[in-house]
């Protein structure tokens, strides 16, 4: 079974629940606020781990109140990272959640987004069959360091989630990443804005031409669309009664896809399972499902798969 390497940030999410986003100069009362462990890499890693797939979280943890919070939260979950703590303050992510459940992020970037070349030498080679990377880290100046690592490690199956800032990432960096034939995972807005196409089908075909590999476009309440070259199509959504917030829904989706593919499920079945997991995430507070909530989904797990 492939091992998974998750490169990216574990961050402190400051979740602020509000009736609506204020207009300029408007004063509003917040409903609540809380701090929780988040960040794209942590959310993906957590989901993979729920499926009991071996995974390594490769995320810098800096100093300051947010770094201390992340270290404490990871320790409580028996998770360690193979990176020495850099002498740089961690940032955080302010997550504004409206009554509709829609979220808006304001990122204060710190040590969690910046990588050093020598850290990658600490990684065992047997941990990286499936390697996740996020666009936020590639966009940083140290994204060059991540790219060099990926380019020097042939045979990896990269899963790339460019995120909402796909159009802000230098095109040269994207070209180099696309040349590594990643599985591309993004949402409808990201796919259409980057390609300039009018339909999801056209956008996915354009992206598949660029990468030569699977493209998965999430469509929110409409499910997901995929293009793997030889076939393409829609995977229907899983309806949820309550949208609590959409924080981490996309991260949970790609984490579930990686885990299911690692277990040998077909692409379509992997996306179908990921739709179930993602729907459960939007029905809960914060970015991550509890083990109890995950177990209630009755999704495939390694021990439940038939022995070939």
N, C-alpha and C positions, 0 to 999 in steps of 0.2 A: 504494500500500500504506500503511495507517495507520501512524503513528509511535506509539511507546509512551512514556508518562511514568510513572515508578515513584516514588511519594512514600512515604517511610518511613525506616526505620533500617537502616544498615549497622552491625553490631555485632560485638564480639569475643565469640565463643562459647568459653567455658571448658568443654570436654567432659570429664566425669569418669565413667569406666566403673566400675560397681560390680556386685556379684552381685545385690543387691536394695536397695531403699530401707531405710535403718535405721529401726527403731522408736525412740521416745524413750529416750535414755540408752544406746542400743546402740553399740558400737564395731565398725567393720568396716574391713578393708583395701581400698583401691581397687585396681582392676586396672591402670588407666593414666589419665593426664590429658594433654590437649593443648589448645592454643588455635588456633582457626581463624576465618576471616572468615565471618560469618553475619549474622543479622538478616533479618526477613521481606522487606524491600525488596531487599536484596542478593540473596537467594535467588531471588526472582521475576525481578529484572533479569538475573541470570546465566543463568537458564533461557531467557528471551526471546532473549538474545544468542546462545545456542547454536543457535537457529533462524535466526540471521542477520537478525533483524528490528531495524530502527533503534529505539534506546531511549535514554532519558536517566535516569540515577539521580539523584534529588533527595533527598539525605540529608545532614544536618549531621554534621560530624566535629569533635569537640571536642579538648580537651587531655588531658594525662596519658598514662600508659602504654598505655591501651586506644586512645585517639585516635591516638597515634603508630603503634600496630600496624595499625590500619585504614588509615591513610594509606599506610603502607609496602606493605600487601597490595594496595590498589587501584592504586598506582603500578606494582607488578610486573605487573599485568594490563592496564596502559595504560588505566585508567578514571579519569576526572576527574569531579568534581561541581561544578555551577555555584553553589556556596554558599560564602561566606567562612567561615573557621574561627571559630566562636564561642569566646569566652574562658570556657569552661565545661568541666569535665571530662566525658569520655565515661564511660558506664557499661559494663556487660558483662552477659552472660547465662550463668549456670551451668547447664549441661545435664547432668543425671544420667541415664546410660544403663544400664539393667539388662540382665541376661543375655538377657532375652526380646526386647531391642531397643526396648522402650518407653522413652520419655523423659519427664522431669519438668524443668520450667524454673523457675529462680529469677532474676528480672530485677532488676538494679541499674540503674535508669534514670538516664541522664545527658543530655548535650547532644544525643545522637542522636535523641531523641524530641521535641525542642522546636523549633518553627518560628517564624520571624518574617515579618511581612507583607511587608517590603521585599525579602526574598529571592525571592518569587514574581515580582517585576518583572524578575528576571534571566532568566526562562525565555522562550525564543522560542516564539511562538504555534504554530509548525508542529510542535511536538514532542509534542503532547498529545492526539491523536485518541483513543487508548485510554489512560485514566489509572487507575492502580492506587493504592488507598489501603487502609491497614491499620487495624484497630480500635484497636491499641495507641496510635497517634498521635492518633486522634480522641478517645480517652479522656482524654488529657492536657489541661490547661487551654488549651494553645496549639492544641488541636484546632479551636477556634473559628476560628483563622486559616486552617487548611486548608479548613474548610467555606466560609468567605467567598470564598476563591479559587475553589472549585468552583462556588459559586452565581453568581459573576460571569462564568463562562466557559461560556455556553450552547453546546450542540452536542457537548460531550464525551461519550464513552461511558465511564462510570465502572465500574470493577471493584472491588467492595468485599469485603474479607475481614475480617469483624469479629473473628474469632479466639475463643479460649476465654473472654475477658473480655467477651463480648457483653452479658451481663446486668449488667455494672458500668458500661457506657457510659450516660451520661445519655439518657433517652428523648427529650428534645427534640433532641439531636444526631442520634440515629438517625432521628427523624421527618424532619428536614431532609435527611439523606442519602437516605433512602428516596424523598423527593419528587423527587430528581434521577434517578430510575429507573436505579439501578445494576444491573449484573449482580452477583448475590449469590453468594458462594462460601464455604461453611462445611462443617463436618463434622457427622456425625449427632448427636453429643452436643450441639453448639452449637445445631443446629436444633431439637432436641426441648426443650432446656432453655429457650430463648428463647420458643418458641411455646406450650409447655405441652401440646403434642399427644402422642399415643401412638404415631403411626406417621410414618415419613419422608414418605410421600405426603401426609398431612394437614399436616405442618409445611411442606413445600415449597409446597403450595397457599396456605397462610396467608401465607407470605413473598411469594409471587408477587402476591397481592392487595395487599400493602403497597407493593410496588415497581413493579408493572406490567411487570416484565422477567424475564429468565432467572434461575432459581435452580438452582444446582448444589450438591448435597449429596454429599460424599465419604463412602464407607462402608468404608474400609480394605480388608481382604481380600475384601470383597463388591462392590467396584467403586464405582459412583457412580449417583446418581439425579438426573434433571433435570426441570424443569418450565418450559416456555416459553410457557405459556398455551394455544396451539393444540395442543400435544402434550406428552407427558411419558413417562418410562420409565426403565428401568434400563440401564446400560451395564456389561457384565460386566468382572470384574477381569482383570488379568494376573498370573498366579501367579509368585512368586519363590521360588527354592530356599532362600535364606538371608535372614533378617531381621537385618541388622547393627545398624541403629538407624533410628528413624522421624523423626529430625531433618530438617526441611525438606521432608518429603513433600508436605504441603499446599501449601507455597509453590511447589514445582516443578510441582504440578498446575495451579494457577491461572496460573502463568507459561506453561505449555504451552498451556493453553486460549486465553489472549490471543494467543500467537504464531500458533496454528493459525487462529483466527478472522481475524487480520490477513492471513493468506495466502489467505483465501477458502474455507476448509474449512467444511463443515456443522458445526452444533453437536455432533451425535452423533459425527462423525468426530474433532472436536477433543477431545471428552472421551475417546474411545477412545485417541487418541494420548497424552493427558495421563495416562491410567491406565498406559500403558507406561512413560512417563518416571518417574512416581511410584514404580512398582514397582522400577525400576532404582535410584532414590535410596535406598529402604529396604534395598537389598542392598549399599550401599556405606557407607564410613565418612564421617560428616559429612553436611552438607546439600546439597552440590553435586556434580553429575556432572562428571567430566573430559570434555574434548572427545572423547577416544578412546572413552570409555564411551558417550557420547551418539551418536557416529557409528556405533557397533556396533548401535544400535537401528534404524538405517535408517528413521528417521521422515521425514515430508515436510520439504523445505527449499525456499526460494523458487526456486532454480534448477531444482528437480526438478518444479515445477508446470507444467502445460500453459499455453501462452500463449493467452489468450481471443481 
